[in-house]
Amino acid sequence: MPRRRVVERTIRSWTHFLAVRREFGFGWLFRGQPADRPLKTTLERACVGAGVRLEAAIGIEEQLIRDFRRRYTGADAPEVQKDKLYCLALLQHHGAPTRLLDFTYSPFVAAYFAFEDDEDTSAMWCVNGDWALGECRKVEPQVDRRNIDVERNDATFDAVYHTGKRAFAFPDNPLILNPRLITQQGVFLIPGNLSRSFMSNLKGLDGWNSGDHVVKLRFRLTTRFKRTALGELHAMNITRASLFPGLDGFAQSLKQRVWFYRRLAHRRVGRRPPNIPLHPTAVAGRG
């Protein structure tokens, strides 16, 4: 009898994760989540949170794109006007609700997003991108047009994603990658039917319940597991500061450095030891 659930595996240590990740070959896509929950796009979450039926999502998406295009004046405005996927990728980068679900080609980048929050359990979704592409071709033959550089535009986006009739999850990227996609080795899984949940779209692909195609890793996070993992990822230069360049990313990355700062504070690093007097100018200034 066919399995009716996604294949799951429980990971209990960093060493275990390193062994398991070697089982995923080239072409797999990864998404780390700080909580073990079903896959949902931010647009799906926004609709559910606002009490809006998913049948309205495609119209909401059109209005969102239209409104953004009318207001946006950045240097890449021509790309925003040309390809809805480029437009949505930029919106996603800045926090707008979209149909795009962030994945990465790097299991280590995905691991960071799974471990960075204060949760006892987290998850990583692993999807065989080659399988997804092959199955999407069976469901929606137009998807191959999105792989032709000169055809990555509104016309092919609408042909693939705005029919609203077929459920699938297609791995896609705009031709011009924004800095976040480059830094995070990012790729999107994009649902074909916005009137249905993302999980329903993923299950529209034959073989979704096979461990050769989709696997969810469930992490049981002890303090030791998380500390080891974040330390190893930091050594790889995978932190929020590197994944989100700029002051915000750097400031947010400091949360994972608390354990390290505690060690420095215990050793009194940066503070004057009791047996070393103040500099004479500092003493003179006390008067």
N, C-alpha and C positions, 0 to 999 in steps of 0.2 A: 504493500500500500504506500503511495507517495507521501513523503514527509510534508506536513502542512505548516511547518514553521521554519524560519531561517535557522541554519546550522549555527550553534553557539559553542564557544570554547571558553573555559575559565582560566585566566592567567593570574598566578599568585606571586610572581617575583619578576624582577627585571631580567634575570638570566633566562627564565622561562620564556619571556617575551622575545628575547633575542633569538632563541632557538626556533620559536614558532614563526617569526617574521621571515625566516629564511625559506619557509615553505611557499611563500608567495613570490612568483616569478615576475618577470618583466610584464608590464601592462596592467598590473593591479592598481586599484585606486583605494585611498584610505581616508577615513574621516573619524577624528577623535571627538568624543563628546564627554563633558564632565559629569554627565548623568546617564544611566542606562535607560534610554527611552527610544521610542520609534523615530524613524527619520521623518522630519517635517521641514518644509521650506519656511522662510520667514513670512512669505505672503500667506501661506496656509495658516500659520499661527496668528497672523494679524486678523485674518477673516474670522477665524474661530473666536478670537478674543473679543472682536467687535460684534459678534452675533450675526455675521453675514454669511449666507450660504455660499458654498464653494462654487456653485453655478455662476456666481457673479464675478468670480476672480479674474476671468479673462478680460472682461470689460473694465475692471479696476486696473488691471495691468496696462491696458491701452491708455487710460486716462493718466496714469502715473508717468508713463513714457512721454505722452504729449505735454504734460505740465512741465516736466524736467527739460525737455527740448526747447520749450519756449523761453525758459529762464537761463539756461546754461550758456556761458560766454567764455569758457576756458579755451586754452590753445588747441585742445583736441575736439572742439565743437564739430568739425566736419565728420569725424568718426562717430560721434554721438548721433548725428543726424543720419548717417549712412546705414548703421547696423544696430538693430535693437539689442542684440546680445552685448555689443560693446557698451551701449547705453546702460543696460541692466547691470553689467559687471561693475561699472563705475558707481551706480546707485548702491549696489550691494556693498561695495568697499566703504561707502560712507554711511551705512546703516539703514538704508531704506528697505522696506519689505519687497522681496522679489521671488520669482519662481526658481531661482538658482540655488542649488544646494552645493556648498563648498566641499570639495574633496582635494586631495593632494596625491602626487605621485610618490611622496616620501612617507614611509611608515613612521619615521622619527618625528617629522613635523606633526603628523596626526597624533602621535603619542604625547607630544607636549600639550596639545589642546585637551587631551583626555586627562592629563595629570595636574594641570595648573590650578584647578579650583579645589576647595576644601570639601571633597566628597569621599566617602568610604568606598563607593563603587563608581566605576566609569566604564565606558565602552569605546571600542573602535570598530567601525564598519569597514569591511574589506570587500570590494567588488571587482570582479574580473572585467576590466574594461574591454578587452577583446571580445569576450562573450557578449557583453552588453551591446557593443557595436554590431556584432553579427545578428543578434536577435532583433535589434531595432530595424535593421534592414528588412527583415521579414515582415515586421509590423507596419513600418512606414518607409517605403522605398525612397522617398525624397531626402532622407537623412544624408545620403552620400553627396548631395549638392553642397552641404555645409562643409565638406572636406575639400572643396575646390576654392582656392584663395580668392579668386576674382568674384566668386558667388557668395561670399559671406556678407550678406546685406539684408535689408528688410524683406526683400522678395522671398529669399530662401528661408528666412526666419519664420515668416508667416506661413509658407508652404508646409513647414515641418511642425511648427508649434501652435499655430492658430486655427487649425481645423477643429481641434477640440473633440475629436471623435475616437482617437486611438490612445490607449494607455501604454506608455513606455517610459524608460528613463535613459536618455541619450547622453553620453560623455561629449561635451562640446566646450569650445573656448572661442572668444573673438580672435580674429586674425592678429590684431594689435593687442599685445598683452600689457595690462597696466602694472605698475611696480609691485603691487601686492601679489598678483598672480606669479610674477617672476620670482619674488623673494620666497614665497611659500610653495613654489613648484605646484601651483594650483591648477585645478580643472573643475568644471562644473558637471554635475549630473542634473539633467533638466527634464522635468516631467512633460509628457506630451499632452496630457489632458488635465487642465487645471480644475475641472469640476470634480475631480477625484483626488483623494489624498496621495501624497508622495508614495507611501507604501503600496497603495493600490496600483500606481503606475509601475513601480518596480516589479510587482507581482504579475504585471501584464507581459513580462518577458518569460518565455518558457525556460525552466531550469533554475528559477530563483531560489528554490528550496534545496539546491545541491551545494555541497561544500566545495565543489570545484568552481563555483560561480559567485556565491555570496556567503560570507562568514562574519559573524559578530563575535569579537573578542570581549569578554567581560572581565574587568580587572577588579580583583579584591585588594584594595589598597591599604596596606599597613603603613605606619609612619616610616619604617625602614625601606619598604618598597618605593614609596613616593620620593623619599630623600635621595635614595640611590639613583632613581630614574631621572629626577630633575638635575642631579649633579652630573650624570653622564651626558644628558642633553645640553647642559650648559657648556660642557667641555667640547661639544660639537658645534658650539655657537648657535644653538637653537634655544632662543629665549623670546619673550614678548618684545624685547628691545630690538632683536634682529628681525623678527617676523613682521613687526609694525614699526619701521624706522621713524624716528622723530621723538619729541619730548614725551608725548603720551605713552608710546610704547616703552620707552626707557623707565618712566615713572611706574608704570604698571608692572614692569618686570621685577621691581624691587621686592614685591610681595614674596616671590620665591627665594629671595636672598636672606630672609629673616634668620634662618638657621645658621647661615654663614656669618652674618653680622653678630650673632650671639657669640660665636667663637672669637671674633675679633674683639668684641667688648670684654669678654672674659680675660683676654690677653692684654687688655688696655691699649690696643693698637691705636696710635694717633694721639694718645694722651701722655703727659709728662710724668715719668716715674717719680715717686716721692723723694728719691735721693738726688735728683738733678734740680739745681736751683733755677729760678726764673732768670731770663736774660737781664743783664743790668739795666737796659733801657726800660724794660717792663717794671722792674723794681723802682726805678727812679720816677716812673710815671704814677706810682701809687700816692705820692705826696700830694 
